[in-house]
Amino acid sequence: MTRLAAISTTLLVLAPALGLAAEPDKSAAPPVALKLNVSKPVALECQTKSVVVAENAANATNGQLKLTLVLKNDTSKPATGSWRIVGVGLEHTGSLGAREAKTCAEACPLRVAVDGNIELWSPAPKGVDQLAAGEKLLLAVVKVDTLALRATTFSGKEIESLEEGTCRIGS
């Protein structure tokens, strides 16, 4: 099982127990598929829920998260780029947008996975098994077909927070 698959499985297992699983909005129009083109920024506007599980506290918040994604090199394998945090709702203190604000204000690394989904990393792509005690790692995945976002933040080898939601392509 790949690291990404293991992280995704962990999020899928924990999300319902933590109340992260949101009911789909059946009235909403189907999302437009996400396509990144070299040097053309794409704005994502997301509504997410997060739960911070570190320090025995399940602090849940929800709100808006705005990101910008830019593909820089589509000839490398995997294709790479950068992402940055544009904004986060004031009440959404558990969001990756609040927690990674300084680290990803200018740019953090982005990779296009083998399945075409977009991986957002902070501070850099690294395996959980390579983390030192207390070292932070964020991996968020944006599904290109549904614009669903799922994120896991680790502190050392322990899960610190989970976040999920749906995005739309902004202007």
C-alpha positions in Angstrom: 0.0 0.0 0.0 1.5 3.4 -0.9 1.9 6.1 1.7 -0.8 8.2 0.0 -3.2 5.2 0.0 -2.5 4.6 3.7 -3.1 8.2 4.6 -6.3 8.3 2.6 -7.5 5.0 4.2 -6.8 6.5 7.7 -8.8 9.6 6.8 -11.7 7.6 5.4 -11.8 5.4 8.6 -11.5 8.3 11.0 -13.7 10.9 9.2 -17.1 9.4 10.2 -16.1 8.9 13.8 -14.9 12.5 14.0 -18.0 13.9 12.4 -16.1 15.0 9.3 -18.2 13.2 6.7 -20.5 15.7 5.2 -23.8 15.0 3.4 -23.4 15.7 -0.3 -25.4 18.7 -1.6 -27.7 17.1 -4.1 -29.0 20.5 -5.3 -25.5 21.7 -6.3 -24.4 21.6 -9.9 -21.8 18.9 -10.6 -18.2 20.2 -10.2 -16.1 21.2 -13.1 -13.0 19.0 -13.4 -9.8 20.5 -12.3 -7.2 20.9 -15.0 -3.8 22.6 -14.3 -1.9 24.2 -17.2 1.7 25.3 -16.8 2.1 28.8 -15.4 -1.7 29.5 -15.2 -2.8 29.9 -11.6 -6.1 28.2 -10.6 -8.1 29.6 -7.6 -10.0 27.1 -5.5 -12.7 28.2 -3.1 -13.5 25.4 -0.6 -15.9 24.8 2.2 -14.3 22.5 4.7 -14.6 20.9 8.1 -11.6 20.2 10.2 -10.9 18.4 13.5 -7.7 19.0 15.5 -7.1 15.8 17.4 -3.7 16.7 18.9 -3.3 17.1 22.6 -6.5 15.1 23.4 -8.7 17.9 22.1 -11.2 17.3 19.2 -11.6 20.9 18.2 -13.9 21.0 15.1 -14.3 24.1 13.0 -15.7 24.7 9.5 -15.6 27.5 7.0 -14.1 28.8 3.9 -10.6 28.1 2.6 -9.1 29.7 -0.5 -6.1 28.4 -2.3 -4.2 29.1 -5.5 -2.5 26.2 -7.4 0.1 26.7 -10.1 1.7 23.9 -12.3 5.3 24.8 -13.0 6.7 21.7 -14.7 4.5 19.1 -16.5 7.5 17.3 -18.1 8.9 15.9 -14.8 7.4 12.7 -13.3 5.6 13.6 -11.2 4.5 16.9 -12.6 5.2 19.6 -10.0 4.1 23.1 -9.0 3.2 25.2 -6.0 0.2 26.2 -4.0 -0.4 29.0 -1.6 -3.0 30.0 0.9 -5.0 33.0 -0.2 -7.5 33.1 2.7 -9.3 31.3 5.5 -12.5 32.2 7.4 -11.8 33.8 10.7 -13.9 31.2 12.6 -12.1 28.3 10.8 -9.2 28.1 13.2 -8.6 24.3 12.8 -8.2 24.7 9.0 -4.9 24.0 7.2 -5.3 27.5 6.0 -4.9 28.9 9.5 -2.3 26.4 10.7 -0.1 26.6 7.5 -0.6 30.4 6.9 3.0 31.3 7.4 4.5 28.3 5.8 2.4 28.4 2.7 1.7 32.1 2.4 4.0 32.4 -0.6 4.4 28.8 -1.8 4.4 25.2 -0.8 5.0 22.2 -3.1 2.4 20.6 -5.3 2.6 17.3 -7.2 0.3 15.6 -9.6 -0.2 12.0 -8.5 -0.2 9.0 -10.8 -4.0 9.0 -10.7 -4.1 12.7 -11.8 -5.2 14.0 -8.4 -3.4 17.0 -7.0 -1.2 16.5 -3.8 -0.6 19.6 -1.7 2.4 19.3 0.7 3.7 21.4 3.5 6.5 21.9 4.1 7.8 19.4 1.5 6.9 15.9 0.2 8.1 13.4 2.7 7.0 10.0 4.1 5.4 9.9 7.5 7.9 7.3 8.5 10.7 9.9 7.9 9.3 12.4 10.3 11.2 13.2 13.5 9.3 13.6 16.8 7.3 16.8 16.7 8.1 17.4 13.0 5.0 18.6 11.1 3.8 17.3 7.7 0.6 18.2 5.8 -0.6 16.2 2.9 -3.9 17.4 1.2 -5.3 15.7 -1.9 -7.7 17.4 -4.3 -9.6 15.0 -6.5 -9.6 16.4 -10.0 -13.0 14.9 -11.0 -15.0 15.9 -7.9 -13.0 18.8 -6.4 -13.2 17.0 -3.0 -10.4 18.0 -0.7 -9.0 15.8 2.1 -6.1 16.7 4.3 -4.1 15.1 7.1 -1.6 16.9 9.2 1.0 14.8 11.2 3.1 15.7 14.1 5.8 13.1 14.1 4.1 9.9 13.2 0.8 10.9 14.9 -2.2 12.5 13.3 -2.6 16.0 14.5 -5.6 17.1 12.4 -8.0 16.0 9.6 -9.9 18.2 7.2 -12.3 17.6 4.3 -14.6 19.5 2.1 -15.6 20.4 -1.4 -14.1 23.0 -3.6 -15.1 25.0 -6.7 -12.9 26.7 -9.2 -12.9 30.4 -8.4 -12.3 33.4 -10.5 
